[in-house]
Amino acid sequence: MTDVDGFEDPPAEVLAEAAASFGLLASPARLHIVWALAQGESDVTGLAERVGGALPAVSQHLTKLKLAGLVRSSRDGRRMVYFVDDPDVVAVVRMMVGRLAARAAAAPSRTLRRTGA
């Protein structure tokens, strides 16, 4: 592990887990779901309406996000409510989406660049 500017390189397992989490958030639909849940809890019907997705597709996205530990759920009577309870996930999503939205608003004629790895 190399120490550069006070930061040590994380172990390979941590990098792999982070890459998997970012990979899940690379889907616009899943990112929109996490963005919505970062603003407050919701059930799958409310999320489907908000993100404009079909109920089964949103449900599948939620399952993947839950398995990765990015989203949690709890029962509220007969309905299942989803939420993000990790403040770090909320902060990362809000920062990235917020910055890109601000850039787009400041330069509406400039298209956001797409990156691929």
C-alpha positions as CSV (number, residue, x, y, z in Angstrom):
1,M,0.0,0.0,0.0
2,T,1.4,3.3,-1.1
3,D,1.0,6.4,1.1
4,V,0.4,9.4,-1.2
5,D,-0.5,12.7,0.3
6,G,-1.6,11.0,3.5
7,F,-3.8,8.4,1.8
8,E,-3.0,4.8,1.8
9,D,-4.2,2.5,-1.0
10,P,-7.1,0.4,0.2
11,P,-6.9,-3.3,0.1
12,A,-8.0,-5.1,-3.1
13,E,-11.2,-6.4,-1.5
14,V,-12.3,-2.8,-0.6
15,L,-11.6,-1.6,-4.1
16,A,-13.6,-4.5,-5.6
17,E,-16.6,-3.8,-3.3
18,A,-16.5,-0.1,-4.2
19,A,-16.3,-0.9,-7.9
20,A,-19.3,-3.2,-7.5
21,S,-21.3,-0.5,-5.7
22,F,-20.4,2.1,-8.4
23,G,-21.3,-0.5,-11.0
24,L,-24.8,-0.8,-9.6
25,L,-25.1,3.0,-9.6
26,A,-23.9,3.2,-13.2
27,S,-27.5,2.3,-14.3
28,P,-29.5,5.5,-14.7
29,A,-32.6,3.8,-13.4
30,R,-30.9,2.5,-10.2
31,L,-29.1,5.9,-9.7
32,H,-32.5,7.6,-10.0
33,I,-34.0,5.2,-7.4
34,V,-31.1,5.8,-5.0
35,W,-31.4,9.6,-5.6
36,A,-35.1,9.5,-4.8
37,L,-34.6,7.4,-1.7
38,A,-31.8,9.7,-0.6
39,Q,-34.6,12.4,-0.4
40,G,-36.8,10.1,1.7
41,E,-38.3,6.6,2.0
42,S,-40.8,5.3,-0.5
43,D,-42.7,2.2,-1.5
44,V,-42.1,0.5,-4.8
45,T,-45.3,2.0,-6.3
46,G,-44.2,5.5,-5.4
47,L,-40.7,4.9,-6.8
48,A,-42.0,3.5,-10.0
49,E,-44.2,6.6,-10.5
50,R,-41.3,9.0,-9.6
51,V,-38.6,7.4,-11.8
52,G,-41.0,6.5,-14.6
53,G,-40.3,2.8,-14.5
54,A,-42.4,-0.3,-14.7
55,L,-43.2,-1.8,-11.3
56,P,-41.5,-5.1,-12.0
57,A,-38.3,-3.4,-13.3
58,V,-38.2,-1.0,-10.3
59,S,-38.7,-4.0,-8.0
60,Q,-35.8,-5.8,-9.6
61,H,-33.5,-2.8,-9.3
62,L,-34.5,-2.5,-5.6
63,T,-33.6,-6.2,-5.1
64,K,-30.1,-5.6,-6.6
65,L,-29.6,-2.5,-4.5
66,K,-30.7,-4.3,-1.3
67,L,-28.3,-7.2,-2.0
68,A,-25.4,-4.7,-2.4
69,G,-26.4,-3.0,0.9
70,L,-27.1,0.3,-0.8
71,V,-30.8,0.2,0.1
72,R,-32.7,-1.2,3.0
73,S,-36.4,-1.9,3.6
74,S,-38.9,-2.2,6.4
75,R,-42.5,-3.3,6.5
76,D,-45.1,-0.6,7.1
77,G,-48.4,-2.5,7.5
78,R,-49.0,-4.3,4.3
79,R,-46.4,-2.4,2.2
80,M,-42.7,-2.5,2.0
81,V,-40.9,0.8,2.4
82,Y,-37.4,1.3,1.0
83,F,-34.8,3.8,2.2
84,V,-31.1,4.6,2.1
85,D,-29.8,4.7,5.7
86,D,-26.1,5.1,4.9
87,P,-25.2,8.8,5.1
88,D,-22.1,8.2,3.0
89,V,-24.1,6.7,0.1
90,V,-26.5,9.7,0.3
91,A,-23.6,12.2,0.4
92,V,-21.9,10.6,-2.7
93,V,-25.0,10.4,-4.8
94,R,-26.1,13.9,-3.8
95,M,-22.7,15.4,-4.5
96,M,-22.2,13.7,-7.9
97,V,-25.8,14.3,-9.2
98,G,-25.9,17.8,-7.7
99,R,-22.6,18.9,-9.3
100,L,-23.6,17.5,-12.7
101,A,-27.0,19.2,-12.5
102,A,-25.4,22.5,-11.6
103,R,-23.0,22.2,-14.6
104,A,-25.8,21.4,-16.9
105,A,-27.8,24.4,-15.6
106,A,-24.8,26.7,-16.0
107,A,-24.0,25.6,-19.5
108,P,-27.3,24.3,-21.0
109,S,-25.8,24.1,-24.5
110,R,-23.0,21.9,-23.4
111,T,-23.8,18.3,-23.2
112,L,-22.5,16.2,-20.3
113,R,-19.8,13.9,-21.5
114,R,-20.3,10.2,-21.4
115,T,-17.4,8.2,-20.0
116,G,-16.8,4.6,-20.6
117,A,-14.1,2.4,-19.1
